[in-house]
Amino acid sequence: MFEKGKSGNPRGRPAGARNKASLMLDKLMEKGAQDIVETVIDRAKGGDMTAARLILERLAPPAKERPIAIALPPVCHVQGVVDAQALVIASLSSGELLPGEATAIMTMLEAQRKGIETVKLEARIKSLEENLNEL
């Protein structure tokens, strides 16, 4: 078994070294990049929608997420978490939230619920142990 952080082939490629194909591609891109960009721009100006989409995707890539603002009740108690979950489901049903957004919020609310549950269980166990020691 190899030690963590030690290569099984100490004379192998150094960390971060790039392979020959990547280096060759970089050289080709350096030489022809300006021509390629100009060609794509010219085609986009000429009505080539694929070229136009390529340019627009690079200038303003589609957002993977959007900021959302949703007023949730305080979630420092289990009932608050349950109320917040109901609100998220209602917001999803009304179209205010996208399914992925609702899932992300519900995941955070579930983590909060588990945290509250863990604290409560710890307190109950401590109380039971103290009562047991008193006997």
PyMOL commands that place a pseudoatom at each C-alpha (Angstrom):
pseudoatom trace, name=CA, resn=MET, resi=1, chain=A, elem=C, hetatm=0, pos=[0.000, 0.000, 0.000]
pseudoatom trace, name=CA, resn=PHE, resi=2, chain=A, elem=C, hetatm=0, pos=[1.277, 3.465, -0.853]
pseudoatom trace, name=CA, resn=GLU, resi=3, chain=A, elem=C, hetatm=0, pos=[1.595, 6.247, 1.703]
pseudoatom trace, name=CA, resn=LYS, resi=4, chain=A, elem=C, hetatm=0, pos=[-0.868, 9.075, 1.377]
pseudoatom trace, name=CA, resn=GLY, resi=5, chain=A, elem=C, hetatm=0, pos=[0.588, 11.851, -0.750]
pseudoatom trace, name=CA, resn=LYS, resi=6, chain=A, elem=C, hetatm=0, pos=[3.406, 9.682, -2.159]
pseudoatom trace, name=CA, resn=SER, resi=7, chain=A, elem=C, hetatm=0, pos=[3.357, 8.566, -5.753]
pseudoatom trace, name=CA, resn=GLY, resi=8, chain=A, elem=C, hetatm=0, pos=[3.827, 4.939, -6.650]
pseudoatom trace, name=CA, resn=ASN, resi=9, chain=A, elem=C, hetatm=0, pos=[5.976, 6.210, -9.513]
pseudoatom trace, name=CA, resn=PRO, resi=10, chain=A, elem=C, hetatm=0, pos=[8.320, 8.891, -8.134]
pseudoatom trace, name=CA, resn=ARG, resi=11, chain=A, elem=C, hetatm=0, pos=[9.851, 9.466, -11.583]
pseudoatom trace, name=CA, resn=GLY, resi=12, chain=A, elem=C, hetatm=0, pos=[6.431, 9.990, -13.173]
pseudoatom trace, name=CA, resn=ARG, resi=13, chain=A, elem=C, hetatm=0, pos=[4.999, 13.197, -14.512]
pseudoatom trace, name=CA, resn=PRO, resi=14, chain=A, elem=C, hetatm=0, pos=[5.342, 16.064, -12.011]
pseudoatom trace, name=CA, resn=ALA, resi=15, chain=A, elem=C, hetatm=0, pos=[2.160, 17.480, -10.500]
pseudoatom trace, name=CA, resn=GLY, resi=16, chain=A, elem=C, hetatm=0, pos=[0.613, 20.124, -12.740]
pseudoatom trace, name=CA, resn=ALA, resi=17, chain=A, elem=C, hetatm=0, pos=[2.567, 19.074, -15.836]
pseudoatom trace, name=CA, resn=ARG, resi=18, chain=A, elem=C, hetatm=0, pos=[0.490, 19.157, -19.012]
pseudoatom trace, name=CA, resn=ASN, resi=19, chain=A, elem=C, hetatm=0, pos=[0.525, 16.480, -21.668]
pseudoatom trace, name=CA, resn=LYS, resi=20, chain=A, elem=C, hetatm=0, pos=[1.929, 17.032, -25.172]
pseudoatom trace, name=CA, resn=ALA, resi=21, chain=A, elem=C, hetatm=0, pos=[-1.479, 17.176, -26.847]
pseudoatom trace, name=CA, resn=SER, resi=22, chain=A, elem=C, hetatm=0, pos=[-2.644, 20.000, -24.557]
pseudoatom trace, name=CA, resn=LEU, resi=23, chain=A, elem=C, hetatm=0, pos=[0.564, 21.954, -25.137]
pseudoatom trace, name=CA, resn=MET, resi=24, chain=A, elem=C, hetatm=0, pos=[0.271, 21.521, -28.915]
pseudoatom trace, name=CA, resn=LEU, resi=25, chain=A, elem=C, hetatm=0, pos=[-3.374, 22.631, -28.855]
pseudoatom trace, name=CA, resn=ASP, resi=26, chain=A, elem=C, hetatm=0, pos=[-2.400, 25.729, -26.865]
pseudoatom trace, name=CA, resn=LYS, resi=27, chain=A, elem=C, hetatm=0, pos=[0.205, 26.651, -29.490]
pseudoatom trace, name=CA, resn=LEU, resi=28, chain=A, elem=C, hetatm=0, pos=[-2.308, 26.210, -32.313]
pseudoatom trace, name=CA, resn=MET, resi=29, chain=A, elem=C, hetatm=0, pos=[-4.854, 28.335, -30.480]
pseudoatom trace, name=CA, resn=GLU, resi=30, chain=A, elem=C, hetatm=0, pos=[-2.301, 31.095, -29.840]
pseudoatom trace, name=CA, resn=LYS, resi=31, chain=A, elem=C, hetatm=0, pos=[-1.451, 31.292, -33.524]
pseudoatom trace, name=CA, resn=GLY, resi=32, chain=A, elem=C, hetatm=0, pos=[-4.985, 31.117, -34.893]
pseudoatom trace, name=CA, resn=ALA, resi=33, chain=A, elem=C, hetatm=0, pos=[-7.131, 32.472, -32.074]
pseudoatom trace, name=CA, resn=GLN, resi=34, chain=A, elem=C, hetatm=0, pos=[-7.542, 35.943, -33.576]
pseudoatom trace, name=CA, resn=ASP, resi=35, chain=A, elem=C, hetatm=0, pos=[-8.503, 34.507, -36.974]
pseudoatom trace, name=CA, resn=ILE, resi=36, chain=A, elem=C, hetatm=0, pos=[-10.989, 32.109, -35.370]
pseudoatom trace, name=CA, resn=VAL, resi=37, chain=A, elem=C, hetatm=0, pos=[-12.635, 34.861, -33.330]
pseudoatom trace, name=CA, resn=GLU, resi=38, chain=A, elem=C, hetatm=0, pos=[-12.889, 37.153, -36.365]
pseudoatom trace, name=CA, resn=THR, resi=39, chain=A, elem=C, hetatm=0, pos=[-14.380, 34.342, -38.478]
pseudoatom trace, name=CA, resn=VAL, resi=40, chain=A, elem=C, hetatm=0, pos=[-17.001, 33.521, -35.854]
pseudoatom trace, name=CA, resn=ILE, resi=41, chain=A, elem=C, hetatm=0, pos=[-17.903, 37.211, -35.482]
pseudoatom trace, name=CA, resn=ASP, resi=42, chain=A, elem=C, hetatm=0, pos=[-18.186, 37.637, -39.248]
pseudoatom trace, name=CA, resn=ARG, resi=43, chain=A, elem=C, hetatm=0, pos=[-20.439, 34.586, -39.509]
pseudoatom trace, name=CA, resn=ALA, resi=44, chain=A, elem=C, hetatm=0, pos=[-22.614, 35.832, -36.656]
pseudoatom trace, name=CA, resn=LYS, resi=45, chain=A, elem=C, hetatm=0, pos=[-22.941, 39.201, -38.396]
pseudoatom trace, name=CA, resn=GLY, resi=46, chain=A, elem=C, hetatm=0, pos=[-23.886, 37.318, -41.574]
pseudoatom trace, name=CA, resn=GLY, resi=47, chain=A, elem=C, hetatm=0, pos=[-26.797, 35.610, -39.848]
pseudoatom trace, name=CA, resn=ASP, resi=48, chain=A, elem=C, hetatm=0, pos=[-25.216, 32.337, -38.671]
pseudoatom trace, name=CA, resn=MET, resi=49, chain=A, elem=C, hetatm=0, pos=[-27.237, 31.733, -35.522]
pseudoatom trace, name=CA, resn=THR, resi=50, chain=A, elem=C, hetatm=0, pos=[-24.877, 29.039, -34.243]
pseudoatom trace, name=CA, resn=ALA, resi=51, chain=A, elem=C, hetatm=0, pos=[-21.988, 31.509, -34.379]
pseudoatom trace, name=CA, resn=ALA, resi=52, chain=A, elem=C, hetatm=0, pos=[-24.143, 34.177, -32.728]
pseudoatom trace, name=CA, resn=ARG, resi=53, chain=A, elem=C, hetatm=0, pos=[-25.152, 31.775, -29.949]
pseudoatom trace, name=CA, resn=LEU, resi=54, chain=A, elem=C, hetatm=0, pos=[-21.499, 30.810, -29.432]
pseudoatom trace, name=CA, resn=ILE, resi=55, chain=A, elem=C, hetatm=0, pos=[-20.522, 34.452, -29.003]
pseudoatom trace, name=CA, resn=LEU, resi=56, chain=A, elem=C, hetatm=0, pos=[-23.427, 35.272, -26.711]
pseudoatom trace, name=CA, resn=GLU, resi=57, chain=A, elem=C, hetatm=0, pos=[-22.793, 32.223, -24.523]
pseudoatom trace, name=CA, resn=ARG, resi=58, chain=A, elem=C, hetatm=0, pos=[-19.214, 33.365, -23.997]
pseudoatom trace, name=CA, resn=LEU, resi=59, chain=A, elem=C, hetatm=0, pos=[-20.114, 37.004, -23.350]
pseudoatom trace, name=CA, resn=ALA, resi=60, chain=A, elem=C, hetatm=0, pos=[-23.069, 36.320, -21.064]
pseudoatom trace, name=CA, resn=PRO, resi=61, chain=A, elem=C, hetatm=0, pos=[-23.221, 32.664, -20.044]
pseudoatom trace, name=CA, resn=PRO, resi=62, chain=A, elem=C, hetatm=0, pos=[-26.618, 31.449, -18.872]
pseudoatom trace, name=CA, resn=ALA, resi=63, chain=A, elem=C, hetatm=0, pos=[-27.017, 31.750, -15.121]
pseudoatom trace, name=CA, resn=LYS, resi=64, chain=A, elem=C, hetatm=0, pos=[-27.049, 28.414, -13.359]
pseudoatom trace, name=CA, resn=GLU, resi=65, chain=A, elem=C, hetatm=0, pos=[-28.766, 29.892, -10.342]
pseudoatom trace, name=CA, resn=ARG, resi=66, chain=A, elem=C, hetatm=0, pos=[-30.625, 33.058, -9.558]
pseudoatom trace, name=CA, resn=PRO, resi=67, chain=A, elem=C, hetatm=0, pos=[-30.841, 34.895, -6.281]
pseudoatom trace, name=CA, resn=ILE, resi=68, chain=A, elem=C, hetatm=0, pos=[-34.172, 34.298, -4.612]
pseudoatom trace, name=CA, resn=ALA, resi=69, chain=A, elem=C, hetatm=0, pos=[-35.823, 36.066, -1.732]
pseudoatom trace, name=CA, resn=ILE, resi=70, chain=A, elem=C, hetatm=0, pos=[-38.481, 34.235, 0.205]
pseudoatom trace, name=CA, resn=ALA, resi=71, chain=A, elem=C, hetatm=0, pos=[-39.757, 35.316, 3.590]
pseudoatom trace, name=CA, resn=LEU, resi=72, chain=A, elem=C, hetatm=0, pos=[-39.540, 32.322, 5.911]
pseudoatom trace, name=CA, resn=PRO, resi=73, chain=A, elem=C, hetatm=0, pos=[-40.665, 32.159, 9.519]
pseudoatom trace, name=CA, resn=PRO, resi=74, chain=A, elem=C, hetatm=0, pos=[-37.959, 31.814, 12.193]
pseudoatom trace, name=CA, resn=VAL, resi=75, chain=A, elem=C, hetatm=0, pos=[-36.571, 28.276, 12.078]
pseudoatom trace, name=CA, resn=CYS, resi=76, chain=A, elem=C, hetatm=0, pos=[-35.028, 28.002, 15.534]
pseudoatom trace, name=CA, resn=HIS, resi=77, chain=A, elem=C, hetatm=0, pos=[-37.708, 25.491, 16.607]
pseudoatom trace, name=CA, resn=VAL, resi=78, chain=A, elem=C, hetatm=0, pos=[-39.075, 22.410, 14.854]
pseudoatom trace, name=CA, resn=GLN, resi=79, chain=A, elem=C, hetatm=0, pos=[-42.486, 24.027, 14.351]
pseudoatom trace, name=CA, resn=GLY, resi=80, chain=A, elem=C, hetatm=0, pos=[-40.826, 26.947, 12.572]
pseudoatom trace, name=CA, resn=VAL, resi=81, chain=A, elem=C, hetatm=0, pos=[-39.037, 24.527, 10.253]
pseudoatom trace, name=CA, resn=VAL, resi=82, chain=A, elem=C, hetatm=0, pos=[-42.310, 22.731, 9.497]
pseudoatom trace, name=CA, resn=ASP, resi=83, chain=A, elem=C, hetatm=0, pos=[-44.010, 26.075, 8.807]
pseudoatom trace, name=CA, resn=ALA, resi=84, chain=A, elem=C, hetatm=0, pos=[-41.133, 27.118, 6.528]
pseudoatom trace, name=CA, resn=GLN, resi=85, chain=A, elem=C, hetatm=0, pos=[-41.343, 23.820, 4.638]
pseudoatom trace, name=CA, resn=ALA, resi=86, chain=A, elem=C, hetatm=0, pos=[-45.068, 24.365, 4.070]
pseudoatom trace, name=CA, resn=LEU, resi=87, chain=A, elem=C, hetatm=0, pos=[-44.336, 27.866, 2.769]
pseudoatom trace, name=CA, resn=VAL, resi=88, chain=A, elem=C, hetatm=0, pos=[-41.711, 26.517, 0.347]
pseudoatom trace, name=CA, resn=ILE, resi=89, chain=A, elem=C, hetatm=0, pos=[-44.149, 23.917, -0.968]
pseudoatom trace, name=CA, resn=ALA, resi=90, chain=A, elem=C, hetatm=0, pos=[-46.803, 26.617, -1.447]
pseudoatom trace, name=CA, resn=SER, resi=91, chain=A, elem=C, hetatm=0, pos=[-44.280, 28.817, -3.276]
pseudoatom trace, name=CA, resn=LEU, resi=92, chain=A, elem=C, hetatm=0, pos=[-43.370, 25.908, -5.536]
pseudoatom trace, name=CA, resn=SER, resi=93, chain=A, elem=C, hetatm=0, pos=[-47.038, 25.206, -6.248]
pseudoatom trace, name=CA, resn=SER, resi=94, chain=A, elem=C, hetatm=0, pos=[-47.698, 28.837, -7.182]
pseudoatom trace, name=CA, resn=GLY, resi=95, chain=A, elem=C, hetatm=0, pos=[-44.675, 28.957, -9.513]
pseudoatom trace, name=CA, resn=GLU, resi=96, chain=A, elem=C, hetatm=0, pos=[-42.816, 31.485, -7.368]
pseudoatom trace, name=CA, resn=LEU, resi=97, chain=A, elem=C, hetatm=0, pos=[-39.986, 28.950, -6.907]
pseudoatom trace, name=CA, resn=LEU, resi=98, chain=A, elem=C, hetatm=0, pos=[-38.484, 26.552, -9.427]
pseudoatom trace, name=CA, resn=PRO, resi=99, chain=A, elem=C, hetatm=0, pos=[-38.242, 22.880, -8.396]
pseudoatom trace, name=CA, resn=GLY, resi=100, chain=A, elem=C, hetatm=0, pos=[-34.447, 23.054, -7.993]
pseudoatom trace, name=CA, resn=GLU, resi=101, chain=A, elem=C, hetatm=0, pos=[-34.710, 26.159, -5.840]
pseudoatom trace, name=CA, resn=ALA, resi=102, chain=A, elem=C, hetatm=0, pos=[-37.356, 24.561, -3.639]
pseudoatom trace, name=CA, resn=THR, resi=103, chain=A, elem=C, hetatm=0, pos=[-35.190, 21.454, -3.288]
pseudoatom trace, name=CA, resn=ALA, resi=104, chain=A, elem=C, hetatm=0, pos=[-32.180, 23.534, -2.225]
pseudoatom trace, name=CA, resn=ILE, resi=105, chain=A, elem=C, hetatm=0, pos=[-34.205, 25.410, 0.389]
pseudoatom trace, name=CA, resn=MET, resi=106, chain=A, elem=C, hetatm=0, pos=[-35.823, 22.205, 1.664]
pseudoatom trace, name=CA, resn=THR, resi=107, chain=A, elem=C, hetatm=0, pos=[-32.360, 20.634, 2.013]
pseudoatom trace, name=CA, resn=MET, resi=108, chain=A, elem=C, hetatm=0, pos=[-31.236, 23.543, 4.190]
pseudoatom trace, name=CA, resn=LEU, resi=109, chain=A, elem=C, hetatm=0, pos=[-34.416, 23.397, 6.244]
pseudoatom trace, name=CA, resn=GLU, resi=110, chain=A, elem=C, hetatm=0, pos=[-33.943, 19.655, 6.771]
pseudoatom trace, name=CA, resn=ALA, resi=111, chain=A, elem=C, hetatm=0, pos=[-30.363, 20.268, 7.939]
pseudoatom trace, name=CA, resn=GLN, resi=112, chain=A, elem=C, hetatm=0, pos=[-31.713, 22.843, 10.393]
pseudoatom trace, name=CA, resn=ARG, resi=113, chain=A, elem=C, hetatm=0, pos=[-34.349, 20.393, 11.629]
pseudoatom trace, name=CA, resn=LYS, resi=114, chain=A, elem=C, hetatm=0, pos=[-31.704, 17.716, 12.176]
pseudoatom trace, name=CA, resn=GLY, resi=115, chain=A, elem=C, hetatm=0, pos=[-29.565, 20.192, 14.097]
pseudoatom trace, name=CA, resn=ILE, resi=116, chain=A, elem=C, hetatm=0, pos=[-32.473, 21.120, 16.363]
pseudoatom trace, name=CA, resn=GLU, resi=117, chain=A, elem=C, hetatm=0, pos=[-33.293, 17.443, 16.840]
pseudoatom trace, name=CA, resn=THR, resi=118, chain=A, elem=C, hetatm=0, pos=[-29.682, 16.629, 17.719]
pseudoatom trace, name=CA, resn=VAL, resi=119, chain=A, elem=C, hetatm=0, pos=[-29.519, 19.383, 20.352]
pseudoatom trace, name=CA, resn=LYS, resi=120, chain=A, elem=C, hetatm=0, pos=[-32.809, 18.214, 21.887]
pseudoatom trace, name=CA, resn=LEU, resi=121, chain=A, elem=C, hetatm=0, pos=[-31.689, 14.567, 21.926]
pseudoatom trace, name=CA, resn=GLU, resi=122, chain=A, elem=C, hetatm=0, pos=[-28.405, 15.539, 23.550]
pseudoatom trace, name=CA, resn=ALA, resi=123, chain=A, elem=C, hetatm=0, pos=[-30.256, 17.419, 26.293]
pseudoatom trace, name=CA, resn=ARG, resi=124, chain=A, elem=C, hetatm=0, pos=[-32.621, 14.475, 26.870]
pseudoatom trace, name=CA, resn=ILE, resi=125, chain=A, elem=C, hetatm=0, pos=[-29.747, 11.982, 27.087]
pseudoatom trace, name=CA, resn=LYS, resi=126, chain=A, elem=C, hetatm=0, pos=[-27.857, 14.239, 29.490]
pseudoatom trace, name=CA, resn=SER, resi=127, chain=A, elem=C, hetatm=0, pos=[-30.963, 14.568, 31.678]
pseudoatom trace, name=CA, resn=LEU, resi=128, chain=A, elem=C, hetatm=0, pos=[-31.522, 10.802, 31.668]
pseudoatom trace, name=CA, resn=GLU, resi=129, chain=A, elem=C, hetatm=0, pos=[-27.893, 10.162, 32.590]
pseudoatom trace, name=CA, resn=GLU, resi=130, chain=A, elem=C, hetatm=0, pos=[-28.067, 12.671, 35.438]
pseudoatom trace, name=CA, resn=ASN, resi=131, chain=A, elem=C, hetatm=0, pos=[-31.268, 11.054, 36.747]
pseudoatom trace, name=CA, resn=LEU, resi=132, chain=A, elem=C, hetatm=0, pos=[-29.658, 7.624, 36.481]
pseudoatom trace, name=CA, resn=ASN, resi=133, chain=A, elem=C, hetatm=0, pos=[-26.603, 8.804, 38.451]
pseudoatom trace, name=CA, resn=GLU, resi=134, chain=A, elem=C, hetatm=0, pos=[-28.835, 10.144, 41.205]
pseudoatom trace, name=CA, resn=LEU, resi=135, chain=A, elem=C, hetatm=0, pos=[-30.329, 6.678, 41.793]
for i in range(1, 135): cmd.bond("trace and resi %d" % i, "trace and resi %d" % (i + 1))
show_as sticks, trace
zoom trace
